């Protein structure tokens, strides 16, 4: 009998287990992960950016978690000798009509307590010599790290602390019992007093298994990338972002220097026909049917169809993808790029077509379900873990105090 079972071995699930062990060191904790390794999906396939929180609405969980989480992540990396770098990033306006949007973004960042500033062409050229821009925002606290390495470190710490780590264990059923919950996997079943769902792309399904009505559905969007060829990496020194389109829920294609030295260009954002579909041909009938039969998807599609067409064009046309990149770095050519692994983002969507833009955490009897953990979830994971643990009712873990 466990005191706590966490479903999901990405960075949010592992960070939650770490927070549990620090707050309740005598509790019995288990983490269940369906893959044969940690951080195999969203965590291990993201851009590796330590986000500042500039984009997020002041007062939102995103803004709070990013600001506090970036500091906590840096401290964790320093404590455990995980390679990271606070390199800074520029957010660049390339056209006159983007200047008011850039100013709005600057004011939002300042309202979030960030030490950022607007810079002109001359200073931009000093930071990123090959970037085309009228003005930019300099965000000095942005950084890079390998989040998969962070997860491996957390898993190692958990193992030393006696946390039971179950890989290749897929949850298929959840049953309420007199003293908690019985969780059935494709291998066995275990009992727990309390369940925490951090299943990412499958969080809505795990919640449903637990009898929770989520009022949303996870819609998978694939982000496709290219890498700059080694001889062209000099074109982007660190992190280069466009001014985001306020009418579209994605940041636009950008350049990201990774902790290993290579430079990613992208992503676009296209509907994936599989929740873990990393190629254009990946297809799952259940995943596809759920999206096609969901009213919220069609309402979203009718609102953003123009942007959606542009994203699809970039997906199938390298030339179109390059044209987007050339807005930031005009020197880029098709020959400078080589394909890179894709990622899939779990976007929570309401039946009315509204995007769940912030963290969405549902609480039930003996359970908490993290049903939307968008970017900056990796950056903020240590703080998110503490937040989740703080929501557990005291009576749920009385046994945890017993020595």
C-alpha positions in Angstrom: 0.0 0.0 0.0 1.5 3.3 -1.1 0.7 6.7 0.3 1.1 8.4 -3.0 1.2 7.1 -6.6 2.2 9.5 -9.4 1.2 8.6 -13.0 3.6 10.0 -15.5 7.4 10.1 -15.7 8.0 13.4 -17.3 9.5 16.3 -15.5 6.3 17.4 -13.8 5.6 13.9 -12.4 9.2 13.4 -11.2 9.4 16.9 -9.7 6.2 16.2 -7.8 7.6 13.0 -6.4 10.7 14.9 -5.3 8.5 17.5 -3.6 6.5 14.7 -1.9 9.7 13.1 -0.5 11.0 16.4 0.8 7.8 17.3 2.5 6.8 13.8 3.7 10.1 11.8 3.9 8.5 8.9 5.7 5.8 8.3 3.0 5.7 5.5 0.5 5.7 6.9 -3.0 5.6 5.3 -6.4 5.9 6.7 -10.0 4.4 4.8 -12.9 5.6 5.5 -16.4 4.4 3.6 -19.5 7.6 4.1 -21.5 10.9 2.3 -20.8 12.7 5.5 -19.9 12.0 8.9 -18.3 11.1 12.0 -20.2 10.3 10.3 -23.5 7.7 12.7 -24.8 7.1 16.4 -24.1 9.9 16.8 -21.6 12.5 15.1 -23.7 11.5 16.7 -27.0 11.2 20.3 -26.1 13.5 23.2 -26.9 15.4 23.1 -23.6 14.8 26.8 -22.9 14.7 28.1 -19.3 11.9 30.6 -19.8 11.7 34.0 -18.2 7.9 34.4 -18.1 7.7 37.5 -20.4 4.8 36.2 -22.5 2.4 35.4 -19.7 -0.5 37.3 -18.3 0.5 39.0 -15.1 -1.0 37.2 -12.1 -1.4 33.9 -14.0 0.0 30.6 -12.9 2.2 30.7 -16.0 3.8 34.0 -15.0 4.2 33.1 -11.3 5.6 29.6 -12.0 8.0 30.8 -14.7 9.5 33.5 -12.6 10.0 31.4 -9.5 10.6 28.2 -11.5 13.5 29.5 -13.6 15.4 30.5 -10.4 14.6 27.1 -8.8 15.7 25.2 -12.0 19.0 27.1 -12.1 19.7 26.4 -8.4 18.9 22.7 -8.9 21.3 22.5 -11.9 24.0 24.2 -9.9 23.5 21.9 -6.9 23.7 18.8 -9.1 26.3 19.9 -11.6 23.9 19.8 -14.6 25.2 21.7 -17.5 23.1 24.8 -18.2 23.7 28.4 -19.4 21.9 31.7 -18.8 22.6 33.1 -22.3 19.7 35.5 -22.8 17.4 35.9 -25.8 16.1 38.6 -28.1 12.5 39.0 -29.2 12.6 40.8 -32.6 10.2 43.1 -34.4 11.0 42.8 -38.1 8.2 45.0 -39.5 6.7 48.4 -38.4 3.3 46.9 -37.6 5.0 44.6 -35.0 6.5 47.6 -33.0 3.2 48.2 -31.0 3.1 44.5 -30.2 6.7 44.5 -29.1 5.9 47.5 -26.8 2.9 45.6 -25.3 5.1 42.6 -24.7 7.7 44.8 -23.0 5.1 46.2 -20.6 3.8 42.7 -19.8 7.3 41.5 -19.0 7.9 44.5 -16.8 4.6 43.9 -15.0 5.9 40.4 -14.3 8.9 41.9 -12.5 11.5 41.0 -15.2 14.7 43.1 -15.7 14.3 43.4 -19.5 14.8 46.3 -21.9 14.1 47.4 -25.4 17.1 47.7 -27.7 17.6 49.3 -31.1 19.2 47.9 -34.3 22.8 48.7 -33.2 22.6 46.9 -29.9 20.7 44.0 -31.5 23.5 43.6 -34.0 26.0 43.4 -31.2 24.1 40.6 -29.6 23.0 38.8 -32.8 25.0 40.1 -35.8 23.0 38.2 -38.5 19.5 39.1 -37.3 17.3 41.5 -39.2 15.2 43.7 -36.9 13.9 47.2 -36.3 13.8 46.9 -32.5 14.0 44.0 -30.0 13.5 43.1 -26.4 16.6 41.8 -24.6 15.7 39.1 -22.1 19.0 38.4 -20.2 17.6 35.8 -17.7 16.5 33.3 -20.4 18.7 30.2 -20.6 19.1 26.7 -21.9 19.4 23.2 -20.3 18.9 19.6 -21.2 15.6 18.7 -19.4 16.1 15.0 -20.0 19.3 15.2 -18.0 17.4 17.0 -15.2 14.8 14.2 -15.2 17.5 11.5 -15.0 19.1 13.3 -12.0 15.7 13.6 -10.2 15.0 9.9 -10.9 18.4 9.0 -9.4 17.7 11.0 -6.3 14.2 9.4 -5.9 15.7 6.0 -6.2 18.2 6.7 -3.5 15.4 8.0 -1.3 13.4 4.8 -1.6 10.8 5.9 -4.1 9.5 3.0 -6.2 10.0 3.7 -9.9 8.1 1.6 -12.4 9.0 1.9 -16.0 7.1 0.1 -18.9 3.9 0.3 -16.7 0.8 1.5 -18.4 -2.2 2.4 -16.3 -5.4 0.8 -17.7 -8.0 1.1 -14.9 -8.5 3.0 -11.6 -10.9 1.6 -9.0 -12.0 3.3 -5.8 -11.6 1.1 -2.7 -12.4 1.6 1.0 -9.0 3.0 1.9 -8.0 4.7 -1.3 -7.6 3.6 -4.9 -6.5 0.5 -6.7 -4.5 1.2 -9.9 -4.4 -1.5 -12.5 -1.6 -1.5 -15.0 -0.9 -3.8 -18.0 1.4 -5.7 -15.6 -0.2 -5.8 -12.1 -2.2 -3.7 -9.7 -1.2 -1.6 -6.7 -3.1 0.3 -4.0 -2.6 3.9 -2.9 -4.1 6.3 -0.5 -3.7 9.2 -3.0 -3.2 9.5 -6.8 -1.5 12.3 -8.6 -2.0 12.4 -12.4 0.9 14.0 -14.3 0.4 12.0 -17.6 0.8 14.9 -20.0 -0.5 13.9 -23.4 -2.8 11.4 -21.7 -3.8 13.4 -18.6 -7.4 13.7 -19.7 -7.7 10.0 -20.2 -6.2 9.1 -16.8 -8.6 11.6 -15.2 -11.5 9.9 -16.9 -10.3 6.6 -15.6 -10.4 8.1 -12.2 -14.0 9.3 -12.6 -13.1 13.0 -13.1 -15.0 15.1 -15.6 -12.4 17.4 -17.1 -14.5 19.8 -19.3 -11.6 19.7 -21.8 -9.7 17.4 -24.2 -6.1 17.1 -25.1 -5.5 17.9 -28.7 -1.9 17.0 -29.9 0.0 19.5 -32.1 3.2 18.5 -33.6 6.1 20.9 -33.8 8.5 20.2 -36.6 12.1 21.5 -36.5 15.3 21.8 -38.6 18.8 22.0 -37.3 21.3 24.5 -38.7 24.2 22.6 -40.3 27.4 22.7 -38.1 29.1 25.2 -40.5 26.1 27.6 -40.2 25.6 27.6 -36.5 27.4 31.0 -36.3 24.2 32.6 -37.7 22.5 32.3 -34.3 24.6 32.9 -31.2 21.8 32.1 -28.6 18.0 32.5 -28.6 16.2 34.5 -31.3 12.4 34.8 -31.3 9.9 36.7 -33.4 7.1 38.9 -31.9 4.3 36.4 -31.3 1.1 36.7 -33.2 -1.5 37.7 -30.6 -4.2 36.0 -32.6 -2.5 32.6 -32.6 -1.6 30.4 -29.6 1.9 29.6 -30.7 5.2 31.6 -30.6 6.2 31.3 -34.2 9.4 29.8 -35.7 12.5 30.8 -33.9 16.2 29.9 -33.3 17.4 28.1 -30.2 20.9 27.2 -29.4 20.8 23.9 -27.5 23.0 22.9 -24.6 24.9 20.5 -26.8 25.9 23.3 -29.2 23.5 22.6 -32.1 20.9 25.2 -33.2 17.3 24.3 -33.7 15.1 26.3 -36.1 11.3 26.0 -35.6 8.8 24.8 -34.7 5.7 25.1 -36.9 2.5 23.8 -35.3 0.3 21.2 -37.1 -2.4 18.9 -35.9 -0.9 15.4 -35.1 -3.0 12.4 -36.0 -1.5 10.6 -33.0 -1.0 11.8 -29.5 2.6 10.7 -29.7 2.9 11.2 -33.5 6.4 12.6 -34.3 6.2 12.1 -38.1 3.7 13.1 -40.7 2.7 9.5 -41.3 2.1 8.6 -37.6 -1.6 7.7 -37.2 -3.7 6.3 -34.4 -7.4 5.6 -35.1 -8.6 6.3 -31.6 -6.6 9.6 -31.3 -7.7 10.8 -34.7 -11.4 9.9 -34.2 -11.5 11.7 -30.8 -10.2 14.9 -32.4 -12.5 14.7 -35.4 -15.5 14.1 -33.3 -14.8 16.8 -30.8 -16.8 20.0 -31.3 -14.2 22.2 -29.7 -11.6 21.3 -32.4 -13.9 22.4 -35.3 -14.6 25.6 -33.5 -10.9 26.2 -33.0 -10.2 25.3 -36.7 -12.9 27.7 -38.0 -11.3 30.5 -35.9 -7.6 29.9 -36.9 -8.0 28.3 -40.4 -5.8 30.9 -42.1 -3.0 30.4 -39.6 -3.5 26.6 -39.8 -3.1 26.6 -43.6 0.2 28.5 -43.2 1.4 26.0 -40.6 0.5 23.1 -42.9 2.3 24.8 -45.8 5.5 25.1 -43.7 5.1 21.4 -42.8 5.1 20.2 -46.4 7.3 22.9 -48.0 10.9 23.5 -46.8 11.0 26.6 -48.9 8.0 28.0 -47.0 9.6 27.1 -43.7 12.8 28.9 -44.8 10.9 32.0 -45.8 9.6 32.3 -42.2 13.1 31.9 -40.9 14.5 34.5 -43.3 12.3 37.2 -41.6 14.7 36.9 -38.7 17.9 35.8 -40.4 17.9 36.8 -44.1 21.1 34.8 -44.9 19.4 31.5 -44.2 18.9 29.2 -47.2 17.4 25.7 -47.7 20.9 24.2 -47.9 21.7 25.5 -44.4 19.1 23.2 -42.8 18.8 19.5 -42.0 15.8 17.7 -40.5 15.6 17.5 -36.7 13.4 15.4 -34.4 9.8 16.7 -33.9 7.9 17.2 -30.6 4.2 17.1 -29.7 2.5 19.6 -27.5 -0.5 18.6 -25.4 -3.0 21.5 -25.9 -6.1 21.4 -23.7 -9.2 22.5 -25.5 -12.7 23.2 -24.2 -15.9 22.1 -26.0 -16.5 25.7 -27.1 -13.2 25.9 -28.9 -11.5 27.9 -26.2 -7.9 27.1 -25.4 -7.0 26.3 -21.8 -4.1 28.8 -21.7 -3.0 28.3 -18.1 -2.2 25.4 -15.8 -5.4 23.4 -15.2 -5.3 21.3 -12.0 -8.4 19.4 -10.9 -8.9 17.9 -7.4 -11.1 14.9 -6.6 -11.5 12.5 -3.7 -8.0 11.1 -3.0 -6.6 12.5 -6.2 -5.2 15.5 -8.1 -5.1 15.6 -11.9 -2.8 18.0 -13.7 -4.8 18.2 -16.9 -3.0 21.1 -18.6 0.7 21.8 -18.0 1.8 24.0 -20.9 5.1 25.8 -21.5 6.8 26.9 -19.2 6.0 23.6 -17.4 9.6 22.3 -17.8 11.1 25.5 -16.6 8.7 25.7 -13.6 8.5 22.0 -12.8 10.2 22.2 -9.4 7.8 24.9 -8.3 4.8 23.1 -9.9 5.7 20.0 -7.9 5.6 22.0 -4.7 2.3 23.6 -5.7 0.7 20.2 -6.4 1.9 18.8 -3.0 0.6 21.9 -1.2 -2.9 21.1 -2.5 -3.0 17.6 -0.9 -5.5 17.6 2.0 -3.8 16.8 5.3 -6.0 13.9 6.1 -4.9 12.2 2.9 -1.5 11.4 4.2 -1.7 11.0 7.9 0.2 7.8 7.6 3.1 9.7 6.1 3.9 11.3 9.5 4.3 7.9 11.2 7.9 7.0 11.8 
